[in-house]
Amino acid sequence: MAQRTGHRAAPEHTHPDDVPVLTALAALADPVRIVLVRELADSGDWTRSCGSFDVPVGKAALSHHFAVLRGAGLVEQRDEGPRRVNRLRRSEFEARFPGLLELVLREGSTV
């Protein structure tokens, strides 16, 4: 019987240069993902764990939302012990899609 290590696979990331515009727009079209992106924008890099966001979804759905954001090149994640911490890839995403993230982050904007 194989022994369980308790380690999960490292998250896979997509670089924003490899993201089609429709993928980026789809990732930013969901209200929960908008909250995640906005809260990350107001936080320092690697200071927010996945469980620290106040969103109305369960763990599985939250994991899915982060996977979509990673796939769109918006978020980078790494494991620090038992926590998975996040960073908004603001400069990389801005270089690929100039102005798009600023529109999303603008106060009062809705998707």
N, CA, C and O of each residue as an XYZ file, in Angstrom:
444
protein
N       0.843     -1.187      0.000
C       0.000      0.000      0.000
C       0.885      1.246      0.000
O       1.800      1.377      0.813
N       0.594      2.150     -0.923
C       1.379      3.381     -1.015
C       1.038      4.298      0.146
O      -0.113      4.392      0.572
N       2.065      4.971      0.648
C       1.850      5.882      1.755
C       1.498      7.258      1.231
O       2.136      7.760      0.305
N       0.510      7.853      1.807
C       0.066      9.172      1.381
C       0.984     10.227      1.995
O       1.276     10.194      3.191
N       1.432     11.159      1.163
C       2.348     12.189      1.642
C       1.627     13.450      2.084
O       2.189     14.249      2.832
N       0.416     13.639      1.646
C      -0.328     14.840      2.013
C       0.016     16.042      1.149
O      -0.577     17.107      1.324
N       0.938     15.905      0.241
C       1.298     17.011     -0.643
C       0.404     17.016     -1.864
O       0.110     15.970     -2.443
N      -0.016     18.184     -2.239
C      -0.814     18.306     -3.447
C       0.092     18.756     -4.578
O       1.186     19.277     -4.360
N      -0.387     18.543     -5.774
C       0.395     18.930     -6.949
C       0.521     20.450     -7.002
O      -0.401     21.181     -6.641
N       1.660     20.896     -7.452
C       1.866     22.334     -7.615
C       0.920     22.858     -8.690
O       0.661     22.165     -9.674
N       0.407     24.057     -8.517
C      -0.514     24.594     -9.517
C       0.197     24.875    -10.835
O       1.364     25.267    -10.860
N      -0.534     24.667    -11.932
C      -0.003     24.988    -13.258
C      -0.430     26.406    -13.614
O      -1.557     26.820    -13.342
N       0.482     27.130    -14.221
C       0.229     28.525    -14.566
C       0.345     28.739    -16.069
O       1.164     28.115    -16.744
N      -0.485     29.626    -16.568
C      -0.425     30.042    -17.965
C       0.117     31.462    -17.992
O      -0.376     32.329    -17.271
N       1.118     31.702    -18.812
C       1.643     33.058    -18.916
C       0.644     33.897    -19.707
O       0.070     33.410    -20.681
N       0.427     35.141    -19.308
C      -0.525     35.990    -20.033
C      -0.253     36.097    -21.531
O      -1.188     36.283    -22.310
N       1.010     35.985    -21.952
C       1.318     36.051    -23.385
C       0.670     34.915    -24.170
O       0.495     35.020    -25.384
N       0.315     33.838    -23.485
C      -0.282     32.672    -24.133
C      -1.806     32.638    -24.022
O      -2.432     31.638    -24.374
N      -2.398     33.718    -23.539
C      -3.840     33.758    -23.278
C      -4.566     34.514    -24.384
O      -4.242     35.669    -24.657
N      -5.549     33.872    -25.027
C      -6.387     34.599    -25.994
C      -7.276     35.624    -25.266
O      -7.630     35.427    -24.103
N      -7.619     36.682    -25.934
C      -8.414     37.734    -25.314
C      -9.762     37.200    -24.809
O     -10.230     37.630    -23.755
N     -10.385     36.282    -25.533
C     -11.674     35.748    -25.075
C     -11.539     34.958    -23.777
O     -12.458     34.957    -22.959
N     -10.422     34.295    -23.579
C     -10.179     33.587    -22.321
C     -10.046     34.582    -21.175
O     -10.594     34.365    -20.094
N      -9.328     35.658    -21.406
C      -9.181     36.693    -20.384
C     -10.526     37.317    -20.043
O     -10.850     37.507    -18.870
N     -11.304     37.633    -21.063
C     -12.618     38.241    -20.824
C     -13.553     37.288    -20.095
O     -14.293     37.709    -19.206
N     -13.529     36.018    -20.455
C     -14.380     35.032    -19.786
C     -13.996     34.898    -18.317
O     -14.865     34.780    -17.453
N     -12.704     34.916    -18.038
C     -12.253     34.802    -16.644
C     -12.717     35.999    -15.825
O     -13.029     35.865    -14.642
N     -12.761     37.152    -16.447
C     -13.142     38.374    -15.737
C     -14.647     38.628    -15.755
O     -15.104     39.634    -15.211
N     -15.414     37.750    -16.361
C     -16.859     37.947    -16.472
C     -17.628     37.412    -15.276
O     -18.820     37.691    -15.138
N     -16.980     36.657    -14.416
C     -17.665     36.036    -13.282
C     -17.557     36.925    -12.044
O     -16.462     37.381    -11.716
N     -18.670     37.181    -11.347
C     -18.644     38.065    -10.174
C     -17.724     37.570     -9.052
O     -17.077     38.383     -8.391
N     -17.656     36.277     -8.829
C     -16.771     35.757     -7.772
C     -15.316     36.012     -8.148
O     -14.517     36.415     -7.303
N     -14.972     35.780     -9.409
C     -13.588     36.007     -9.833
C     -13.231     37.488     -9.805
O     -12.082     37.842     -9.541
N     -14.200     38.353    -10.074
C     -13.953     39.796     -9.960
C     -13.594     40.142     -8.516
O     -12.662     40.911     -8.279
N     -14.317     39.589     -7.561
C     -14.009     39.836     -6.150
C     -12.600     39.361     -5.831
O     -11.838     40.073     -5.176
N     -12.250     38.165     -6.288
C     -10.915     37.636     -6.028
C      -9.837     38.545     -6.604
O      -8.856     38.854     -5.927
N     -10.014     38.973     -7.847
C      -9.031     39.842     -8.498
C      -8.942     41.180     -7.780
O      -7.841     41.678     -7.547
N     -10.064     41.763     -7.428
C     -10.044     43.061     -6.751
C      -9.383     42.965     -5.381
O      -8.608     43.843     -5.002
N      -9.685     41.902     -4.636
C      -9.064     41.752     -3.321
C      -7.564     41.504     -3.453
O      -6.783     42.001     -2.642
N      -7.156     40.746     -4.460
C      -5.722     40.534     -4.674
C      -5.034     41.840     -5.069
O      -3.897     42.091     -4.670
N      -5.714     42.658     -5.841
C      -5.131     43.939     -6.261
C      -4.883     44.851     -5.071
O      -3.973     45.680     -5.099
N      -5.690     44.700     -4.022
C      -5.549     45.524     -2.825
C      -4.643     44.888     -1.778
O      -4.505     45.421     -0.676
N      -4.029     43.766     -2.104
C      -3.183     43.032     -1.157
C      -1.760     42.932     -1.700
O      -1.528     43.036     -2.905
N      -0.832     42.730     -0.801
C       0.545     42.519     -1.218
C       0.709     41.141     -1.846
O      -0.065     40.224     -1.571
N       1.718     41.010     -2.687
C       2.016     39.720     -3.305
C       2.260     38.666     -2.232
O       2.965     38.903     -1.251
N       1.669     37.515     -2.440
C       1.860     36.328     -1.598
C       1.356     36.502     -0.162
O       1.783     35.772      0.733
N       0.452     37.463      0.066
C      -0.064     37.665      1.422
C      -1.439     37.047      1.636
O      -1.888     36.944      2.778
N      -2.113     36.637      0.579
C      -3.475     36.120      0.705
C      -3.522     34.634      0.389
O      -3.149     34.207     -0.704
N      -3.977     33.861      1.346
C      -4.206     32.438      1.094
C      -5.588     32.275      0.477
O      -6.434     33.163      0.578
N      -5.802     31.150     -0.154
C      -7.077     30.912     -0.832
C      -8.262     31.018      0.119
O      -9.325     31.508     -0.263
N      -8.089     30.569      1.334
C      -9.190     30.583      2.292
C      -9.473     31.933      2.921
O     -10.390     32.052      3.733
N      -8.701     32.956      2.563
C      -8.868     34.262      3.198
C      -9.842     35.183      2.472
O     -10.037     36.327      2.883
N     -10.446     34.699      1.408
C     -11.360     35.533      0.622
C     -12.789     35.306      1.071
O     -13.202     34.173      1.318
N     -13.539     36.389      1.176
C     -14.933     36.310      1.601
C     -15.824     36.241      0.360
O     -16.354     37.250     -0.104
N     -15.973     35.027     -0.160
C     -16.817     34.804     -1.324
C     -17.837     33.711     -0.999
O     -17.556     32.815     -0.202
N     -19.021     33.784     -1.617
C     -20.110     32.872     -1.255
C     -20.060     31.524     -1.988
O     -21.065     31.083     -2.546
N     -18.900     30.879     -1.984
C     -18.763     29.585     -2.649
C     -17.996     28.631     -1.748
O     -17.260     29.061     -0.859
N     -18.167     27.343     -1.978
C     -17.447     26.332     -1.221
C     -16.015     26.176     -1.706
O     -15.588     26.839     -2.652
N     -15.275     25.282     -1.037
C     -13.865     25.079     -1.361
C     -13.653     24.583     -2.793
O     -12.741     25.041     -3.481
N     -14.489     23.656     -3.237
C     -14.328     23.114     -4.596
C     -14.568     24.196     -5.646
O     -13.813     24.300     -6.613
N     -15.600     24.991     -5.465
C     -15.890     26.071     -6.411
C     -14.793     27.126     -6.375
O     -14.406     27.657     -7.416
N     -14.290     27.433     -5.182
C     -13.213     28.414     -5.061
C     -11.963     27.916     -5.788
O     -11.287     28.686     -6.471
N     -11.664     26.644     -5.639
C     -10.536     26.044     -6.339
C     -10.703     26.179     -7.852
O      -9.750     26.489     -8.566
N     -11.915     25.944     -8.326
C     -12.204     26.094     -9.759
C     -11.982     27.539    -10.210
O     -11.377     27.775    -11.255
N     -12.466     28.500     -9.430
C     -12.304     29.908     -9.801
C     -10.827     30.280     -9.885
O     -10.416     30.990    -10.802
N     -10.033     29.806     -8.938
C      -8.597     30.090     -9.002
C      -7.956     29.415    -10.210
O      -7.051     29.983    -10.821
N      -8.404     28.221    -10.562
C      -7.872     27.538    -11.746
C      -8.174     28.348    -13.010
O      -7.326     28.453    -13.896
N      -9.364     28.914    -13.093
C      -9.723     29.746    -14.245
C      -8.836     30.989    -14.294
O      -8.360     31.373    -15.362
N      -8.615     31.616    -13.139
C      -7.766     32.806    -13.092
C      -6.320     32.479    -13.449
O      -5.655     33.268    -14.120
N      -5.832     31.327    -13.008
C      -4.483     30.891    -13.396
C      -4.416     30.648    -14.900
O      -3.453     31.044    -15.557
N      -5.439     29.998    -15.439
C      -5.484     29.697    -16.862
C      -5.566     30.932    -17.731
O      -5.174     30.906    -18.898
N      -6.076     32.014    -17.164
C      -6.166     33.273    -17.899
C      -4.933     34.152    -17.683
O      -4.864     35.267    -18.200
N      -3.972     33.651    -16.926
C      -2.746     34.402    -16.684
C      -2.888     35.531    -15.691
O      -2.017     36.398    -15.617
N      -3.969     35.542    -14.924
C      -4.219     36.621    -13.971
C      -3.604     36.383    -12.601
O      -3.235     37.333    -11.910
N      -3.496     35.134    -12.210
C      -3.076     34.803    -10.850
C      -1.945     33.791    -10.890
O      -1.923     32.882    -11.720
N      -1.012     33.972     -9.977
C       0.042     32.992     -9.748
C      -0.112     32.506     -8.309
O      -0.397     33.297     -7.410
N       0.075     31.213     -8.095
C      -0.073     30.632     -6.768
C       1.161     29.807     -6.424
O       1.841     29.272     -7.300
N       1.428     29.721     -5.133
C       2.485     28.835     -4.641
C       2.078     28.332     -3.267
O       1.298     28.963     -2.553
N       2.624     27.187     -2.922
C       2.329     26.591     -1.626
C       3.377     27.027     -0.613
O       4.579     26.993     -0.877
N       2.894     27.432      0.540
C       3.749     27.752      1.678
C       3.238     26.913      2.836
O       2.292     27.296      3.524
N       3.869     25.770      3.046
C       3.365     24.832      4.043
C       1.991     24.365      3.627
O       1.797     23.962      2.480
N       1.029     24.410      4.537
C      -0.316     23.942      4.203
C      -1.155     24.976      3.448
O      -2.257     24.669      2.994
N      -0.645     26.181      3.317
C      -1.398     27.256      2.667
C      -0.982     27.438      1.220
O       0.188     27.281      0.872
N      -1.948     27.767      0.388
C      -1.658     28.167     -0.999
C      -1.882     29.668     -1.051
O      -2.982     30.156     -0.791
N      -0.827     30.389     -1.389
C      -0.899     31.847     -1.414
C      -0.900     32.337     -2.853
O      -0.505     31.622     -3.773
N      -1.351     33.569     -3.026
C      -1.658     34.099     -4.350
C      -0.995     35.436     -4.612
O      -0.669     36.196     -3.700
N      -0.811     35.688     -5.892
C      -0.296     36.969     -6.366
C      -1.018     37.309     -7.656
O      -1.144     36.469     -8.547
N      -1.492     38.546     -7.755
C      -2.076     39.039     -8.998
C      -0.932     39.367     -9.949
O      -0.010     40.097     -9.587
N      -0.991     38.836    -11.149
C       0.072     39.061    -12.140
C      -0.214     40.353    -12.898
O      -0.346     40.353    -14.122
N      -0.306     41.426    -12.171
C      -0.739     42.718    -12.709
C       0.140     43.192    -13.867
O      -0.379     43.492    -14.942
N       1.431     43.262    -13.673
C       2.292     43.826    -14.716
C       2.329     42.934    -15.958
O       2.322     43.440    -17.081
N       2.370     41.611    -15.768
C       2.392     40.701    -16.908
C       1.084     40.763    -17.696
O       1.083     40.770    -18.927
N      -0.041     40.807    -16.955
C      -1.351     40.859    -17.602
C      -1.543     42.203    -18.308
O      -2.102     42.266    -19.403
N      -1.075     43.267    -17.672
C      -1.183     44.606    -18.257
C      -0.379     44.698    -19.550
O      -0.811     45.345    -20.504
N       0.785     44.058    -19.587
C       1.599     44.075    -20.803
C       0.882     43.362    -21.949
O       1.000     43.769    -23.104
N       0.142     42.306    -21.632
C      -0.574     41.536    -22.659
C      -1.869     42.219    -23.073
O      -2.197     42.273    -24.258
N      -2.607     42.743    -22.092
C      -3.915     43.362    -22.346
C      -3.945     44.759    -21.714
O      -4.553     44.947    -20.660
N      -3.298     45.730    -22.344
C      -3.203     47.077    -21.753
C      -4.580     47.663    -21.438
O      -5.461     47.728    -22.295
N      -4.738     48.086    -20.188
C      -5.954     48.767    -19.760
C      -7.082     47.871    -19.297
O      -7.995     48.348    -18.622
N      -7.056     46.590    -19.633
C      -8.176     45.711    -19.285
C      -8.314     45.538    -17.778
O      -9.414     45.646    -17.236
N      -7.228     45.276    -17.117
C      -7.294     45.067    -15.670
C      -7.714     46.344    -14.950
O      -8.467     46.289    -13.978
N      -7.236     47.482    -15.416
C      -7.629     48.748    -14.793
C      -9.129     48.974    -14.903
O      -9.745     49.488    -13.969
N      -9.725     48.601    -16.024
C     -11.179     48.735    -16.173
C     -11.906     47.876    -15.143
O     -12.899     48.307    -14.556
N     -11.418     46.680    -14.930
C     -12.044     45.763    -13.981
C     -11.875     46.263    -12.550
O     -12.778     46.121    -11.726
N     -10.729     46.840    -12.263
C     -10.435     47.288    -10.906
C     -11.046     48.642    -10.565
O     -11.105     49.030     -9.398
N     -11.492     49.345    -11.573
C     -12.068     50.672    -11.338
C     -13.298     50.557    -10.446
O     -14.183     49.735    -10.683
N     -13.332     51.380     -9.439
C     -14.454     51.360     -8.485
C     -15.759     51.642     -9.211
O     -15.845     52.552    -10.036
N     -16.767     50.851     -8.893
C     -18.078     51.022     -9.491
C     -18.272     50.323    -10.813
O     -19.383     50.292    -11.341
N     -17.191     49.751    -11.369
C     -17.369     49.041    -12.638
C     -17.986     47.680    -12.378
O     -17.694     47.028    -11.376
N     -18.835     47.268    -13.289
C     -19.461     45.955    -13.203
C     -19.206     45.220    -14.495
O     -18.998     45.820    -15.549
N     -19.225     43.928    -14.388
C     -18.983     43.112    -15.573
C     -20.278     42.494    -16.022
O     -20.302     41.762    -17.011
